[in-house]
Amino acid sequence: MNSQWRTKFDAIAQEVDCENLDNLAASAYTGAIMSGTALYWDADYEIVLALLRAYPDADLDNIGLHELSERIVQLPDFADDPALVNDAILRQILRDWYEESGE
């Protein structure tokens, strides 16, 4: 691992209590960071693509903002702080998801 990634990983690892994550979640979290595919709230299009893969048959007309937030946080590559999201971000993601799904 190069020093740039190691520095970034160490900084993030200090903010995360990995002991409370199960092994699978910790592995996905570190894998996303190390591979550079980690999802953050400002990457709404990438989040939409991940949602399309994870939930291909989702009924978007019946997904509220709270449920949307939970689904995003559960994505394997999601690495941002769940507390940083707001309704405007979630509405934009839901709007983009709806457009990309072709509904």
SULKA-V655833 format. One record per residue. N is the residue number from 1. RES is the residue in one small letter. SS is DSSP state (2 for helix, 1 for strand, 0 for the rest). PHI is phi in whole degrees, 0 to 359 (999 if undefined). PSI is psi in degrees with one decimal (999 if undefined). Layout:
BEGIN
n | res | ss | phi | psi
N | RES | SS | PHI | PSI
N | RES | SS | PHI | PSI
END
This chain:
BEGIN
n | res | ss | phi | psi
1 | m | 0 | 999 | 132.1
2 | n | 0 | 285 | 164.3
3 | s | 2 | 293 | -32.1
4 | q | 2 | 298 | -46.9
5 | w | 2 | 292 | -36.6
6 | r | 2 | 296 | -41.7
7 | t | 2 | 296 | -45.5
8 | k | 2 | 296 | -44.6
9 | f | 2 | 299 | -45.6
10 | d | 2 | 299 | -40.6
11 | a | 2 | 295 | -42.3
12 | i | 2 | 289 | -41.0
13 | a | 2 | 298 | -30.1
14 | q | 2 | 291 | -27.5
15 | e | 2 | 275 | -16.1
16 | v | 0 | 249 | 132.5
17 | d | 0 | 270 | 85.8
18 | c | 2 | 294 | -18.2
19 | e | 2 | 295 | -25.6
20 | n | 2 | 272 | -4.9
21 | l | 0 | 267 | 145.1
22 | d | 0 | 285 | 167.0
23 | n | 2 | 301 | -39.1
24 | l | 2 | 295 | -45.9
25 | a | 2 | 295 | -42.2
26 | a | 2 | 297 | -41.1
27 | s | 2 | 295 | -43.5
28 | a | 2 | 295 | -41.7
29 | y | 2 | 298 | -51.0
30 | t | 2 | 291 | -35.1
31 | g | 2 | 297 | -41.1
32 | a | 2 | 295 | -41.4
33 | i | 2 | 293 | -45.4
34 | m | 2 | 292 | -33.7
35 | s | 2 | 274 | -9.0
36 | g | 0 | 81 | 11.1
37 | t | 0 | 257 | 13.7
38 | a | 0 | 299 | 141.0
39 | l | 1 | 261 | 132.8
40 | y | 0 | 235 | 159.7
41 | w | 0 | 305 | -32.2
42 | d | 0 | 281 | -4.5
43 | a | 0 | 259 | 60.2
44 | d | 2 | 299 | -37.7
45 | y | 2 | 293 | -41.1
46 | e | 2 | 295 | -36.6
47 | i | 2 | 296 | -42.4
48 | v | 2 | 299 | -44.5
49 | l | 2 | 299 | -40.0
50 | a | 2 | 293 | -38.8
51 | l | 2 | 295 | -40.4
52 | l | 2 | 299 | -39.2
53 | r | 2 | 288 | -41.1
54 | a | 2 | 283 | -33.1
55 | y | 0 | 227 | 67.5
56 | p | 0 | 295 | -24.6
57 | d | 0 | 251 | 22.4
58 | a | 0 | 296 | 140.0
59 | d | 0 | 269 | 92.1
60 | l | 2 | 294 | -22.2
61 | d | 2 | 290 | -17.5
62 | n | 2 | 243 | 17.8
63 | i | 0 | 258 | 119.8
64 | g | 0 | 273 | 172.3
65 | l | 2 | 296 | -37.3
66 | h | 2 | 296 | -46.4
67 | e | 2 | 295 | -40.0
68 | l | 2 | 300 | -45.9
69 | s | 2 | 301 | -44.3
70 | e | 2 | 297 | -42.2
71 | r | 2 | 296 | -39.8
72 | i | 2 | 294 | -47.1
73 | v | 2 | 299 | -29.7
74 | q | 0 | 279 | -8.9
75 | l | 0 | 299 | 138.8
76 | p | 0 | 302 | -32.7
77 | d | 0 | 264 | 3.4
78 | f | 1 | 289 | 127.7
79 | a | 0 | 228 | 9.0
80 | d | 0 | 268 | 172.8
81 | d | 0 | 279 | 118.8
82 | p | 2 | 303 | -26.6
83 | a | 2 | 287 | -12.4
84 | l | 2 | 276 | -9.6
85 | v | 0 | 281 | 153.8
86 | n | 0 | 224 | 172.3
87 | d | 2 | 299 | -35.2
88 | a | 2 | 296 | -42.5
89 | i | 2 | 296 | -46.1
90 | l | 2 | 296 | -40.2
91 | r | 2 | 297 | -40.4
92 | q | 2 | 295 | -43.1
93 | i | 2 | 297 | -44.6
94 | l | 2 | 296 | -40.6
95 | r | 2 | 297 | -46.3
96 | d | 2 | 295 | -38.9
97 | w | 2 | 297 | -43.6
98 | y | 2 | 299 | -44.8
99 | e | 2 | 295 | -43.5
100 | e | 2 | 290 | -27.7
101 | s | 2 | 283 | -13.6
102 | g | 0 | 81 | 12.4
103 | e | 0 | 284 | 999
END
